[in-house]
Amino acid sequence: MAGRLSFNFYSRDVLEVAPELLGKFLVCRLPDGSLEKRIITETEAYKGVDDLACHASKGKTERNKVMFDKGGLVYVYLVYGMYWMLNFVTSEKDIPEAVLIRGIEGYEGPGKLTRFLKIDRSYYGEDLTISNRIWVEGSGKKIKFVTTPRIGIDYAGEYWKNIPWRFVIKK
């Protein structure tokens, strides 16, 4: 699958989309007009209102309302007052699911990659299928990956923090 990913890619269940994003290219146009194209190396899945680690588990809010929209939109939010987290909404309208992009080639950690790519609040709601600033392209590469529990979600309780919904390219 080469070229920009379509709406059909994102409109599926987050547990299909999250691992399939691995090995694909995240492409961003930086403020100076240059393009950065990096392989996605790590993702995490957040699956709707029942997943206590998912922002949607608290219902629709001003912060997370884009998660309740169609798949293929960008959901960004600030943590610790300093790091933007880049997420891609998946599934269908009113089924709030999203993939956190945790790593790209050369940048491990969601805060590091957004700083490098200059991603901020202005990306909230951006449509990955038509945006001129951010999109994902297929690479045509087959990759192998491992799954582990998600990181930094102790607040969700033992069950939810231990589900292996973190996907990492196998080195």
Phi and psi in degrees as a GROMACS rama.xvg file:
@    title "Ramachandran Plot"
@    xaxis  label "Phi"
@    yaxis  label "Psi"
@TYPE xy
-106.846  164.477  ALA-2
85.9815  177  GLY-3
-64.1421  138.201  ARG-4
-72.7144  143.518  LEU-5
-95.2856  172.868  SER-6
-53.4276  -38.8996  PHE-7
-60.6122  -32.9941  ASN-8
-62.9533  -48.3578  PHE-9
-78.7999  -19.9431  TYR-10
-81.1548  13.956  SER-11
-101.442  174.911  ARG-12
-58.702  140.458  ASP-13
-58.0922  -30.9737  VAL-14
-75.0541  -12.1922  LEU-15
-90.8421  -44.5659  GLU-16
-68.2544  -45.5957  VAL-17
-54.9834  -51.3771  ALA-18
-70.9398  -28.4288  PRO-19
-74.6596  -15.6882  GLU-20
-72.869  -24.3136  LEU-21
-60.4105  135.289  LEU-22
85.2616  -8.82429  GLY-23
-88.2051  165.084  LYS-24
-94.7125  126.044  PHE-25
-89.2144  122.706  LEU-26
-115.494  127.631  VAL-27
-131.553  136.064  CYS-28
-91.143  117.066  ARG-29
-76.7902  163.488  LEU-30
-55.5051  -26.9555  PRO-31
-82.478  1.17272  ASP-32
94.8305  -12.7692  GLY-33
-74.8143  156.669  SER-34
-105.534  136.389  LEU-35
-111.795  131.096  GLU-36
-130.477  107.75  LYS-37
-127.983  143.517  ARG-38
-71.1512  134.097  ILE-39
-76.5739  124.922  ILE-40
-112.358  -16.4253  THR-41
-154.831  134.931  GLU-42
-138.689  163.992  THR-43
-137.053  142.341  GLU-44
-100.51  138.627  ALA-45
-127.874  117.194  TYR-46
-115.709  75.7772  LYS-47
75.1946  -168.03  GLY-48
-68.9798  -23.3747  VAL-49
-82.0273  -23.1552  ASP-50
-78.3426  108.112  ASP-51
-68.9007  -9.47506  LEU-52
-89.4035  -11.9218  ALA-53
-86.2044  137.021  CYS-54
-58.0375  -27.1458  HIS-55
-70.6905  -14.6671  ALA-56
-64.8219  -17.6274  SER-57
-95.5901  5.0723  LYS-58
92.6486  176.888  GLY-59
-76.2781  128.967  LYS-60
-131.739  173.262  THR-61
-60.4868  -36.1969  GLU-62
-68.8036  -43.7842  ARG-63
-105.606  5.94313  ASN-64
-56.2756  -28.0283  LYS-65
-65.8097  -24.7584  VAL-66
-64.7837  -22.3481  MET-67
-89.9428  4.05159  PHE-68
-95.1356  -167.202  ASP-69
-71.3169  158.949  LYS-70
-66.5561  152.637  GLY-71
100.169  3.43858  GLY-72
-100.09  158.226  LEU-73
-92.5314  133.643  VAL-74
-118.374  112.263  TYR-75
-118.781  144.535  VAL-76
-149.082  158.042  TYR-77
-96.9949  134.664  LEU-78
-121  148.695  VAL-79
54.2913  19.7972  TYR-80
67.4882  11.7891  GLY-81
-147.316  -15.5633  MET-82
-119.32  125.066  TYR-83
-85.2901  136.492  TRP-84
-106.698  127.117  MET-85
-97.6189  120.662  LEU-86
-128.309  150.16  ASN-87
-113.655  123.504  PHE-88
-69.1168  138.961  VAL-89
-125.63  -179.48  THR-90
72.2871  -153.106  SER-91
-113.685  166.228  GLU-92
-51.6075  137.215  LYS-93
71.7439  8.58022  ASP-94
-118.323  90.4962  ILE-95
-76.651  100.132  PRO-96
-132.182  150.917  GLU-97
-155.324  154.505  ALA-98
-109.757  123.03  VAL-99
-83.0828  127.743  LEU-100
-86.6957  107.203  ILE-101
-92.8555  -22.2805  ARG-102
-158.21  147.083  GLY-103
-132.191  163.286  ILE-104
-50.5843  120.313  GLU-105
91.0777  -10.7736  GLY-106
-141.495  101.481  TYR-107
-95.1739  128.664  GLU-108
112.322  128.644  GLY-109
-63.6358  -33.3565  PRO-110
-71.3388  -37.3006  GLY-111
-66.2242  -42.2703  LYS-112
-69.7227  -36.2712  LEU-113
-71.3993  -33.9754  THR-114
-64.0148  -45.7744  ARG-115
-59.9565  -42.8275  PHE-116
-87.2279  0.132394  LEU-117
60.3146  37.4944  LYS-118
-87.2303  131.974  ILE-119
-143.673  -166.365  ASP-120
-56.8711  -27.2985  ARG-121
-63.8393  -15.2283  SER-122
-84.5833  -9.91659  TYR-123
-55.9372  123.207  TYR-124
84.1714  -1.94885  GLY-125
-58.6037  138.923  GLU-126
-92.1479  111.254  ASP-127
-62.1473  -21.0838  LEU-128
-82.2436  -16.5993  THR-129
-133.569  -6.72754  ILE-130
-61.936  145.343  SER-131
-94.1957  -3.85543  ASN-132
-104.847  -30.6293  ARG-133
-151.317  135.36  ILE-134
-162.589  173.389  TRP-135
-124.032  136.314  VAL-136
-118.581  147.399  GLU-137
-68.5713  155.991  GLY-138
-114.418  -16.0379  SER-139
76.272  1.56065  GLY-140
-93.3389  140.727  LYS-141
-90.0559  131.933  LYS-142
-125.307  159.636  ILE-143
-112.133  145.924  LYS-144
-140.625  163.923  PHE-145
-117.495  158.845  VAL-146
-116.052  146.777  THR-147
-144.905  169.362  THR-148
-63.7371  154.092  PRO-149
-67.7392  161.81  ARG-150
-107.71  140.902  ILE-151
72.9462  28.7173  GLY-152
-125.033  36.1568  ILE-153
-54.5111  -31.4595  ASP-154
-58.9268  -21.1175  TYR-155
-80.5839  -10.2133  ALA-156
95.3251  164.064  GLY-157
-55.7078  -48.568  GLU-158
-58.3161  -53.6611  TYR-159
-71.4581  -32.6515  TRP-160
-74.7945  -17.6132  LYS-161
-100.638  -3.1593  ASN-162
-67.0185  132.71  ILE-163
-81.7523  69.3267  PRO-164
-106.748  22.5593  TRP-165
-105.461  132.851  ARG-166
-122.826  126.995  PHE-167
-132.745  133.978  VAL-168
-59.1865  132.291  ILE-169
-74.6652  128.388  LYS-170
